[in-house]
Amino acid sequence: MMLWLSPLCIVVFISLNSIIYACDKDPNEGALVVAAGSFLAASSDQGVNWSPSETKGQMKFNQGTCRYEKIVQGLSVNTNYEWKVAFNGNWGGDKGCIGGTNCQFNSGSSGVVLLIYNSYSGQLTTSPLTSGETTSPGASTSTAVPTCSNPFNGRIVRAAGDFQVELGSSALWLATEANTLMTLDSASCLYLLVLSGLTANKGYEWKVTFDNSWAGSIGCGNGGNCKFSTGAAGTVELVFNPNTKALSFRPLATVCGNGDCELGETCRTCLTDCGVCPPAVCGDGKCEDAETCDSCSSDCGNCPVCGDGTCQPNETYQTCPGDCPNELPGCGVFREESCEGGSQFHANAGVEAKRWQTPKPGTKDYQSSYQDYHTLVGYADIIYTGSDRSAADVCLETKHRYASTVTLTYYFDNTAQSNKCKRFTSGYTDILKTVVVGSDGSTLELPDIDFVWNARPIASRSGDYRNGQKGGVAEMFGWPHKDVKEECEFLAKAGYLGVKLFPVHEQLMSTQPFEDAINPWYFMYQPVSYKLDGRMGTREELRELINTCRGYGVRVYIDAVLNHFTGAGNDMNQHRNPNGCVKWGNKTSSASIERQSPFYTHAYTYQYNPNTGKAPSNEFPGAAIGPEDFHCDRVLGSWSDLFIMNNGWLVGLSDLDTSRDNVRERQAAYLVDMLSIGASGFRIDAAKHMSPEDISAIMKKVQKKMGGKLPDDFFVWLEVLTGGEAGVIWQGPSWYGTMFENILKSDLGSDSEVNKIKMWDGLYPKEPFNNPTVSRHRVVIQNDDHDQQNPGSSSRDMAGAGCVLVKNCPASDHRNFEIRLFANPNGAQNNDNDWPIRFILSSYYHTHGDLGIPDGKSSCDLCTVTCTSCRKSVPYVKAHEPMACAYAGSGYTHTHRDIAVINAMRSWMHLAPVSGASLGIGHCG
């Protein structure tokens, strides 16, 4: 007796003249199975539509195809109908299509349709028939099998996933693995693959690939990985429907040795039950186990010859880059990072396998600043051991690609040790140098490490500064570090509490125009690492600026970006837009060439990464941030849904998953690094796009790393802008109000610590005190700010309570609004104590271009790509002018130098008025 196993059906050949069909036990055996829908009354059966007990819609189990079938005739041609499967005359437990909804079908040109219900997978399908067609042997009707329509006919279909190594593959997720070939069952018109020998009761992930390539692969949801789990036998059947592109699975229960050749067993996996395998027959159209492209090209195809210049179906760029191009066909782009479901916000499973995209030394696009990021990344974590911060543990937190086999050695000022942490005390007065070296030769040199005790003490000044918790702060938008340093003395004489810098992290830069401008201002808000080498200056220049200002008694605050990294498509990959197939190249960063970091996003990419062999993902090696550390890609398309506002990708910016503890640790270390170099606090950009729980958890980690207590003069303020979404932000339990304050109290432990976490407000009439549940000493206020001055900005409506200087606001009007900010702000009840931190913006006039900065880095002279579209060139203008007057000139605005505004601020701070002459600008009106 010869046995041949096909999933769902076992065909037993007794003799040449007799065939016996057998199926697995039918899960619905004994039940009344009815096809109910909108078609019955119109059919020749003339049944009752949508009746679960209508026997004229009864489906019969077909032993030949192992499925329930019902032929419907007499329908109007080319007409759409709907249907479901009901059981035992009742609704409840019925089967439908996606999400249990009604299935749809079209009657075609014949008005005859075969309805199919697979009781093993629960799947409903339909197939149009000619008027004379019926079904296969053993069916409820007569003879012929309906023709299987297969859009993937002739293609190699494989199941790739994280199970492959267990089957003997050399790696996971291979699109070329021979033992994952799926075969088409023409009876069910499904591609099937039975996997045996997997771990019992374990979950796995998979996708379907074509022609030994990941190009055009099919998964679940929006292209993400599909999931399946094995039963007790470790055997499963994977199913791919070529018409609906749906992937499903069915665990199989097999027992080798029980005498039954069960589904999931074959002559190769269970000889005792299934007998000896038949010999392979060359020419039968099946590429069987014993056949190869060498021994039977008619069944298995011609063997690929790498180097012949032809990219054959079983060759890919990964296996033969000389023959095959490294790009998706057509204008396709990868979409594997998209969210698979509405409630999902973590990255898709398996993305961490795409890490390590950085080129190796000696390969294309490598530069020395990339170090060994292809295999080793890390950062320095400073943990002060007490609230006096006179000692600190420095721990070098690293991640190695081959951590299980590589040993790391940690160097602190050239002294080697096996422990990643080392303690330093205030007796250490140098700038610490650290290096990590792996036993495989990989090396990682980390940025300088500063300690808070080495920052210059803040000089004492008279005034109501309340140890850094009250005062006016000058914001220097677009001012390079060297210029701010030169302005420190003036700021001190004028009486300002401090100066606020814009983002100092390594950030996006380009030699290609964006919106007709080179390096627009908003690139500053697109980090590529947490190194302090931003557009406005180096780490060394920042250190010198801070120490200079502190020496005059002026504190320094920094804009920090925690919500996201650079925008999707702004990275080192090659990109194209699927609409129109327009291509663009890579970007660079603000750091000097010897310090630049590589960085990667997934969007608009169409080439496999040559270092991983996989589709690109989101990775920022200079910050030790990898693919798992981002939310799945979801458009931030709603401003009234807190879930989307917190987890969506704001204007395509790669959204960090700040619910992950390792992300919170990394961000807290970034903030502590800036505090250690001498910063006194931060503005948290895009804070309303982070959940209050995440922000509070990060602040708790900062508190812990700063010795268990935030510095006395420390504060942060959160950019929680309020427009039409104010209701969901402040009403009810008050998302960023009462609820947030309670979370902060729980995390930080005291009111004095909570008071250092402040909110931003403009106090404009059309947005009247949008945060009524926040104590006034936890709110900072401002009139004109950098977001308002750019074209198209409508983030807040000032009505008659303010104006934007660089949008044709008369200088006298602007001055009066800034004076009022200190003398009598809108709605003040106790001006001496309400809103103790107030900001003045000094920016620049947009004389030459709307988006560029006059720091010399927005000049069209720097353009190298598509330069004809660079029409808003901004020449260099020096920001610091020792004799500059406020509201004068066409370069920087110097609003903080206005004598009337200064004296309004000084009066609020209980300081005597000053003259222009005493500030060195007596010539200013």
LOTI-555397 format. One line per 8 residues: number of its first residue (from 1); for each residue x, y, z of C-alpha. Coordinates in steps of 0.1 Angstrom, whole numbers, m for minus. Example, Ala and Ser with C-alpha at 12.3 -4.5 7.8 and 13.67 -1.06 7.14 Angstrom:
1	123,m45,78  137,m11,71
***
This chain:
1	0,0,0  14,34,m9  5,65,11  7,101,0  0,129,26  m16,162,17  m28,186,45  m64,181,55
9	m68,150,32  m50,117,32  m53,99,m2  m48,61,1  m42,43,m32  m55,8,m28  m53,m1,m65  m53,17,m99
17	m91,16,m100  m101,27,m65  m94,58,m44  m104,63,m8  m105,98,6  m101,105,44  m100,138,63  m91,147,99
25	m121,146,122  m145,174,112  m148,199,141  m185,205,131  m194,169,126  m231,163,135  m240,200,133  m264,217,109
33	m241,241,90  m260,267,70  m249,294,46  m271,323,55  m272,356,37  m287,380,12  m285,356,m17  m310,327,m9
41	m342,344,m20  m326,353,m53  m312,318,m59  m329,289,m76  m334,274,m41  m357,304,m32  m349,302,5  m353,328,33
49	m326,353,34  m305,355,66  m322,326,83  m298,305,103  m323,276,102  m330,277,64  m322,242,53  m321,253,17
57	m288,270,26  m274,238,43  m237,231,35  m224,196,31  m190,183,41  m170,172,11  m147,143,19  m127,150,m13
65	m118,186,m3  m122,183,35  m145,213,36  m181,223,37  m195,234,4  m227,248,m11  m234,255,m48  m257,285,m53
73	m273,288,m87  m298,311,m105  m284,344,m91  m285,376,m110  m252,379,m129  m224,402,m117  m243,410,m85  m228,415,m50
81	m241,394,m21  m232,389,16  m232,357,37  m221,340,69  m221,305,83  m245,296,112  m248,265,132  m277,244,145
89	m304,269,134  m292,298,156  m270,329,155  m242,330,180  m209,313,173  m214,321,136  m185,325,113  m178,355,91
97	m149,374,76  m124,399,89  m135,407,125  m166,385,122  m183,408,97  m203,396,67  m184,380,39  m190,394,4
105	m190,377,m31  m199,385,m66  m221,361,m87  m199,366,m118  m210,361,m154  m227,327,m148  m248,335,m116  m233,303,m101
113	m211,304,m71  m195,278,m48  m196,288,m11  m168,272,9  m164,269,47  m131,254,60  m141,240,94  m105,235,104
121	m94,271,100  m128,288,103  m122,305,69  m150,314,44  m142,317,7  m161,316,m26  m154,305,m61  m174,315,m92
129	m184,285,m114  m196,280,m149  m232,268,m151  m222,232,m155  m195,229,m129  m199,210,m96  m174,199,m70  m150,171,m64
137	m154,134,m56  m173,127,m24  m190,161,m26  m226,169,m20  m229,174,m58  m212,156,m86  m177,155,m102  m153,183,m114
145	m132,204,m91  m136,242,m96  m106,258,m112  m82,273,m86  m75,310,m93  m40,317,m80  m24,351,m86  10,337,m74
153	10,308,m99  46,300,m109  62,319,m80  82,303,m51  62,308,m19  80,303,14  71,308,51  99,326,68
161	100,332,106  116,329,139  111,291,139  136,283,112  166,275,133  146,248,151  141,231,117  179,231,109
169	182,265,92  214,285,96  195,316,107  161,330,115  139,348,90  155,334,59  136,339,26  157,313,9
177	153,283,32  144,251,13  125,234,41  99,263,44  86,259,8  48,261,8  28,240,m17  m5,249,m33
185	m34,226,m26  m55,230,m57  m86,216,m40  m87,243,m14  m67,268,m34  m45,274,m4  m7,273,1  1,250,29
193	31,240,50  32,215,78  60,221,104  70,193,127  95,192,155  89,226,169  88,233,207  55,223,221
201	31,250,233  53,278,221  45,310,202  63,319,169  61,346,142  61,343,105  55,359,71  52,347,35
209	80,356,11  82,352,m27  110,341,m51  136,338,m23  133,375,m15  117,397,11  104,420,m17  66,421,m15
217	64,399,15  30,395,32  23,395,69  m6,404,91  m22,437,101  m4,464,82  23,441,70  36,431,105
225	46,397,116  19,370,120  18,349,151  12,312,156  15,287,184  21,250,185  1,225,205  14,197,226
233	28,178,196  49,207,184  33,204,149  14,231,131  0,238,96  6,272,81  m19,284,56  m17,312,30
241	m47,322,9  m33,336,m23  m66,353,m32  m73,371,1  m36,372,11  m47,361,46  m23,340,67  m36,315,93
249	m25,284,111  m38,252,128  m20,233,155  m19,195,147  m20,166,171  3,139,159  16,107,176  43,89,156
257	39,51,162  2,49,168  m3,33,133  m22,63,119  m5,85,93  m19,118,107  m19,153,93  15,166,103
265	32,133,98  49,122,65  68,93,52  99,113,61  90,123,96  72,90,107  82,60,87  63,36,110
273	29,52,105  33,65,69  55,39,52  84,43,28  84,75,7  78,70,m30  107,78,m53  109,113,m67
281	97,114,m103  114,139,m125  89,156,m147  58,154,m125  59,191,m118  69,187,m81  103,196,m68  105,169,m42
289	130,164,m14  153,142,m34  153,165,m64  174,196,m71  178,221,m98  208,200,m109  191,167,m110  157,178,m123
297	155,213,m138  121,206,m153  106,203,m117  130,225,m97  140,252,m123  174,260,m136  201,265,m110  211,301,m105
305	245,310,m117  258,340,m97  277,362,m120  258,355,m152  242,390,m151  207,376,m148  188,378,m116  169,345,m115
313	138,339,m93  159,320,m67  186,347,m66  184,379,m45  207,408,m38  216,390,m6  227,358,m24  241,374,m56
321	245,412,m55  263,411,m88  232,399,m106  204,413,m86  196,450,m77  192,458,m40  158,474,m42  122,466,m40
329	104,463,m74  85,492,m89  84,522,m65  77,500,m35  90,510,0  92,490,32  63,494,56  72,467,82
337	73,492,112  36,502,109  13,494,138  m5,461,133  m36,470,154  m54,499,169  m43,494,205  m7,486,197
345	20,511,205  51,491,212  74,483,182  65,452,162  79,419,174  112,409,158  124,445,150  155,441,173
353	168,416,147  173,446,124  197,463,147  234,469,138  229,487,105  261,508,107  287,499,80  319,481,92
361	353,496,88  365,492,52  330,490,37  310,515,17  300,547,35  320,539,66  338,569,83  360,568,114
369	335,586,136  312,555,133  337,536,154  325,500,159  288,509,161  282,479,138  287,457,168  291,479,200
377	271,509,213  268,525,248  267,556,269  280,568,303  256,569,332  265,593,361  249,584,394  256,608,422
385	258,590,455  243,616,478  223,648,477  255,669,482  267,654,449  303,652,461  308,616,448  294,597,418
393	295,563,402  301,563,365  287,532,348  294,525,311  262,510,299  269,490,267  252,466,242  273,442,221
401	260,424,191  276,392,204  273,397,241  272,360,249  307,354,235  325,387,238  341,400,270  343,437,276
409	370,458,293  363,493,306  389,520,305  386,551,328  414,575,320  433,547,304  430,525,334  415,491,326
417	390,472,347  364,444,342  337,463,362  317,487,342  313,511,371  339,533,389  334,558,417  348,593,416
425	348,620,443  350,658,442  388,655,445  387,645,408  390,677,389  397,665,353  373,657,325  369,620,324
433	378,599,293  363,565,289  367,537,264  351,502,261  370,474,243  357,440,234  376,408,233  368,407,196
441	387,440,191  356,462,189  362,496,205  339,524,217  351,558,228  325,577,247  321,615,249  338,634,277
449	323,631,311  319,662,333  310,662,370  288,688,386  314,697,412  337,709,385  312,734,371  320,770,381
457	299,780,412  271,804,404  282,839,415  260,855,441  239,885,431  213,907,449  177,903,440  146,882,446
465	160,851,428  149,827,455  178,804,449  171,801,412  133,797,415  123,832,404  135,855,377  135,865,340
473	151,843,315  164,855,281  158,830,253  185,831,226  169,816,195  195,809,168  224,822,189  257,802,186
481	273,792,219  302,816,214  278,845,210  258,836,241  290,834,260  299,869,250  265,881,261  267,866,297
489	281,897,313  253,919,299  227,894,311  241,895,346  243,933,347  207,936,334  195,913,362  184,882,343
497	181,850,363  194,830,333  196,823,296  179,796,277  196,778,249  179,759,221  187,722,216  223,713,221
505	222,677,211  237,664,178  210,672,153  200,668,117  218,687,89  216,686,51  231,700,19  197,697,2
513	169,724,5  138,718,26  109,741,18  134,762,m4  158,766,25  190,750,37  189,736,72  157,752,84
521	154,760,121  132,730,129  161,707,122  174,717,156  145,697,170  154,665,152  181,647,173  204,621,158
529	222,614,191  224,627,227  260,639,222  263,676,230  275,686,195  246,707,182  243,732,154  251,761,178
537	284,746,190  305,718,204  305,702,238  336,722,247  320,755,236  289,746,256  310,739,287  328,773,283
545	296,792,278  280,777,309  310,783,331  313,819,318  276,826,325  277,809,359  308,830,368  286,861,363
553	257,845,383  236,837,352  221,802,351  218,783,318  187,763,307  185,740,277  158,729,253  156,691,256
561	139,668,231  127,635,246  96,627,225  114,617,193  144,615,172  148,628,136  120,625,111  113,593,92
569	132,595,59  158,620,72  187,596,78  216,579,62  196,556,39  186,561,3  149,569,0  121,573,m25
577	85,584,m24  62,556,m37  40,583,m53  61,593,m83  92,573,m73  111,605,m65  144,595,m48  165,614,m23
585	198,607,m5  211,606,30  215,634,56  243,642,79  245,658,114  256,690,131  287,673,146  321,678,131
593	332,650,107  353,633,133  323,631,157  293,625,134  270,597,143  252,574,119  214,572,122  186,553,105
601	148,554,101  126,529,83  103,551,63  106,556,25  134,530,23  135,505,m5  169,488,m2  179,461,22
609	206,472,46  238,455,34  251,451,69  221,432,82  205,418,51  172,431,64  149,460,58  160,492,75
617	146,500,109  149,529,134  183,530,151  205,558,165  238,541,175  253,573,188  226,574,215  226,536,220
625	189,536,209  176,507,188  146,495,169  127,482,199  129,516,216  103,533,193  66,532,190  52,513,160
633	46,538,132  12,555,136  3,588,120  m6,614,147  m39,621,130  m60,632,160  m56,660,185  m86,649,205
641	m74,613,213  m49,611,241  m36,576,230  m28,589,195  m14,622,208  10,603,231  19,574,208  16,588,173
649	45,600,152  43,638,153  48,651,117  66,618,109  92,622,137  105,589,150  85,585,182  104,571,212
657	86,545,233  91,563,266  72,536,285  103,514,282  125,515,312  157,514,292  146,544,272  138,563,304
665	172,554,318  189,567,287  170,599,286  176,605,323  213,600,317  212,626,289  196,652,312  221,644,340
673	250,648,316  238,684,309  233,690,346  268,677,352  283,702,327  265,730,346  230,734,332  203,744,357
681	172,731,340  153,723,308  124,730,286  109,697,275  98,700,239  66,684,227  57,673,262  20,668,254
689	30,640,231  44,621,260  22,606,287  24,621,322  34,588,336  64,586,313  75,622,320  72,617,357
697	91,584,356  120,601,337  121,629,363  122,603,390  153,587,374  169,621,371  162,627,408  178,593,417
705	209,599,395  213,634,411  217,618,445  181,614,455  171,651,453  168,675,424  192,705,427  177,734,447
713	178,758,417  166,732,392  134,734,373  119,721,340  90,735,320  69,713,298  57,724,263  20,715,266
721	5,738,240  m33,741,241  m56,747,212  m86,727,203  m74,698,223  m74,717,256  m104,698,267  m88,664,267
729	m56,678,282  m71,697,311  m107,687,318  m120,657,337  m92,644,360  m70,669,343  m44,649,323  m16,673,328
737	m31,690,359  m44,672,390  m36,637,378  m1,646,367  6,664,400  m5,633,419  18,611,398  47,635,403
745	41,635,441  41,597,441  73,596,421  93,625,435  80,623,471  76,660,482  58,692,472  91,710,469
753	103,685,443  70,686,424  72,724,423  103,721,401  83,705,373  65,734,357  41,740,328  43,766,300
761	15,792,294  10,824,273  m20,837,293  m38,848,260  m75,857,261  m86,831,237  m68,805,257  m76,818,292
769	m54,800,317  m59,766,301  m43,749,331  m65,760,360  m57,730,382  m19,738,382  m6,759,410  6,793,397
777	41,787,411  42,757,388  36,778,356  61,797,336  48,825,312  59,841,280  46,866,254  65,861,221
785	82,827,215  101,810,187  72,788,175  50,818,168  73,837,145  75,811,117  52,812,87  19,795,91
793	22,791,129  m11,792,146  m2,773,178  m17,800,200  m39,830,195  m25,861,212  m56,883,203  m49,917,219
801	m26,904,246  6,902,227  22,902,192  50,886,173  79,910,167  91,895,135  56,894,120  54,931,115
809	45,939,152  55,975,159  84,978,183  64,1000,206  36,975,209  59,946,214  78,965,241  46,973,259
817	35,936,259  69,926,273  68,953,300  33,940,310  47,905,312  66,916,343  45,945,356  10,932,353
825	6,899,334  m29,890,322  m49,876,351  m22,881,379  m36,879,414  m3,882,432  23,895,408  52,890,432
833	45,852,435  24,841,406  43,826,376  78,831,391  96,823,359  91,846,329  107,845,295  119,871,270
841	126,860,234  156,874,215  156,860,180  163,872,145  144,890,117  135,867,88  148,892,64  162,868,38
849	143,835,44  114,823,64  130,791,78  168,796,79  190,809,107  216,836,102  244,815,117  259,808,83
857	245,773,80  214,782,61  232,797,32  225,783,m3  262,783,m8  262,750,12  238,733,m12  250,703,m32
865	217,686,m42  186,701,m61  201,735,m56  178,752,m80  151,750,m54  172,768,m28  156,802,m29  157,814,7
873	194,817,14  203,833,48  237,850,50  258,849,82  251,876,108  269,877,141  245,875,170  265,892,197
881	270,929,192  284,947,222  267,979,213  235,964,199  202,980,208  169,962,210  144,966,181  172,979,159
889	188,965,127  178,937,104  197,908,119  191,896,155  164,913,176  181,917,210  148,922,228  164,914,261
897	185,946,258  155,970,259  160,993,289  123,997,296  118,959,296  148,954,317  136,978,343  102,963,344
905	118,929,351  141,944,377  112,961,395  95,927,397  128,912,411  131,940,437  161,955,420  168,992,414
913	164,1005,379  194,1008,356  204,1031,328  215,1023,294  249,1039,302  254,1016,332  249,986,308  272,1000,282
921	245,1010,257  238,1046,266  233,1054,230  202,1032,228  169,1050,232
***
